[in-house]
């Protein structure tokens, strides 16, 4: 493979890169600051929620915040935001599942298609295990197109199939003080992807 030597003198000390630009070869012997190519990650924001909490799921018709939120300000309106979540917890009743909703500011995103009485969610869990000593981990990924350069808040909400249940964030259904009981952490990570 041939090696090309670039003329670095084409960039003098007064040149200044703008946000989102990278050094790019403009010819076989010169280089300049150019906009970064599509698909480059411009920034990453992560919120880590290690705290244990019990969230009362009072009824099956209400969405509840689970304390997992992160904010990002895209540098360009055509940027997309890759959202990755990892949620740990357990419902305080066996044989019931949980649905989660991804929310951008106040708008639900990436919901399933509505059909009859069935509930569209962004993602969900399997049925709570009978052992009651498992902490369930639910991962999710979605590429959002917010079309904005303003600060955007992303969060996750929970809905249960059972009225009056509790959901335990980052712990098992039973919280016995023993080395066989796990305590976990939940995260939400936002990646700005340049167009």
Secondary structure, DSSP 8 states (H G I E B T S, - for coil): ------BGGGS-TT----TTEEEEE-SSSBEEEEE--TT-EEEEEEEEE---EEEEE--TT--EEEEEEEEEE-SSTT-EEEEEEEEEEEESSTT--EEEEEEETTEEES----BTTB---SEE-----TTS---EEEEEEEEE----SSEEEEEEEEEESSTTEEEEETB-SS--SSTTS-B--EEEEEEEE--
